Amino acid sequence: MQAMPPSVERLIETLSELPGIGPKTASRLTFFLLRAESDLPLRLAEALRDLKEKTRFCSVCFNITEEDPCPICSDPARDRSTICVVEEPLDVLAIERTEQYRGLYHVLHGALAPIEGVFAEDLRIAELLQRVRTGEVKEVILATNPTSEGDYTAAYLVSKLRPFGVRITRLGRGLPVGGDLEYADQITLANALEGRKEV
C-alpha cells in the first residue's frame, strides 16, 4: 500500500534535487504548498514554467536575459570600453546593486578547476577574447571570486589578455578571501571596484 499519493512523492523527490534542500525540507515545502489556501502553488508553477521557457543567455555577455542582447548590453549609456568579467550571473546582480559600475559584463559561467574537470573550453573564455579582439575594449576588470579557483582563473585570463594590450585590473581585496561576490554587501563591493588594481 502506498503511503502518499504519487504527485506528492514526485514533488518531494524533485525539490530534493535542489541545492541545499534535503528530503526533510522538501517534505516540509511540499506540505506547505499542499495546505496553501492561496494560489501560491499555481503561481510557483507558472513562474517555473516562465523561467524555463523565457530565459536564455545573452549572445554578447552570457548573462541571463529574456531579450537578446540583454538590457545591459543594449543600453547605449553603458561604457563599451570596459568589460567586467564575473563567474556567475548572480555576480552581475551584486555589482549592479552598488550603482558604481557603468561598463559592460562578461559571464564565464564558472571558474577554472582542473581537479574538478572544469577547463577553459568549459567556460565562456573564447567569447571574451573575441570581444576584446575587436579593439573597442580598453579595460578588462577581473571580478572573479577571491578563491583559489577564482585566482587561478584570473591568472589564466591575464595570460590570454596581455597580448591584446588592454588595461587589466582586478577587484580590490576588500572582499573576503574564500567568499562569493553574491554574498558581499554593497559597500564592500563598491570599495572593491574603486580599489581595483593593475594586474
Residue pairs with C-beta under 8 A, 6 or more apart in sequence:
8 30
8 34
11 26
11 30
11 33
12 23
12 26
12 27
12 30
13 26
14 26
15 21
15 25
15 26
15 29
15 30
16 22
16 23
16 26
18 26
21 29
33 40
33 41
33 44
34 41
54 66
55 64
55 65
55 66
56 64
56 65
56 66
56 68
57 63
57 64
57 65
57 107
58 64
58 65
58 68
58 69
58 70
58 72
58 73
59 68
59 69
60 69
60 70
60 73
60 104
60 131
61 69
61 70
61 72
61 73
61 104
61 105
61 106
61 107
62 106
62 107
62 108
62 109
62 124
62 127
63 70
63 72
63 89
63 92
63 105
63 107
64 70
64 89
65 71
67 74
72 78
72 92
72 96
72 104
72 105
73 104
77 102
78 102
78 103
78 104
79 102
79 103
79 104
80 103
80 104
80 136
80 137
81 103
81 136
81 137
81 138
81 139
82 103
82 104
82 137
82 138
82 139
82 140
82 141
83 103
83 104
83 105
83 106
83 128
83 131
83 132
83 137
83 139
83 140
83 141
84 95
84 101
84 103
84 104
84 105
84 106
84 140
84 141
84 143
85 105
85 106
85 108
85 128
85 140
85 141
85 142
85 143
85 144
85 157
86 92
86 95
86 105
86 106
86 107
86 108
86 143
86 144
86 181
87 107
87 108
87 109
87 110
87 111
87 144
87 145
87 150
87 153
87 181
88 107
88 108
88 109
88 110
88 181
88 182
89 107
90 181
90 182
91 107
91 143
91 145
91 180
91 181
91 182
92 105
92 107
93 182
94 181
94 182
94 184
94 189
95 101
95 105
95 143
95 181
95 189
95 193
97 186
97 189
98 186
98 189
98 190
98 193
100 189
100 190
100 193
100 194
101 193
103 139
103 141
106 124
106 127
106 128
106 131
107 124
108 123
108 124
108 125
108 128
108 144
108 153
109 123
109 124
110 118
110 122
110 123
111 118
111 123
111 144
111 145
111 147
111 149
111 150
111 152
111 153
112 118
112 119
112 120
112 123
112 149
112 152
112 153
112 156
113 149
113 152
120 126
120 156
123 153
125 156
125 157
125 160
128 140
128 157
129 160
129 161
129 164
131 137
132 140
132 161
132 164
132 166
133 164
137 164
137 166
138 166
138 167
139 166
139 167
139 168
139 169
140 157
140 161
140 166
140 167
140 168
140 169
141 169
141 170
141 171
141 193
141 196
142 154
142 157
142 158
142 168
142 169
142 170
142 171
142 199
143 170
143 171
143 181
144 150
144 151
144 153
144 154
144 157
145 175
145 179
145 180
145 181
146 171
146 173
146 175
146 176
146 177
146 178
146 179
147 177
147 178
147 179
147 180
154 170
154 199
157 168
158 168
158 199
161 168
162 168
167 198
168 198
168 199
169 196
169 197
169 198
169 199
170 196
170 197
170 199
171 192
171 193
171 195
171 196
172 191
172 192
172 193
172 194
172 195
172 196
172 197
173 192
173 195
174 188
174 191
174 192
174 195
175 181
175 184
175 188
175 189
175 192
176 184
181 189
184 192
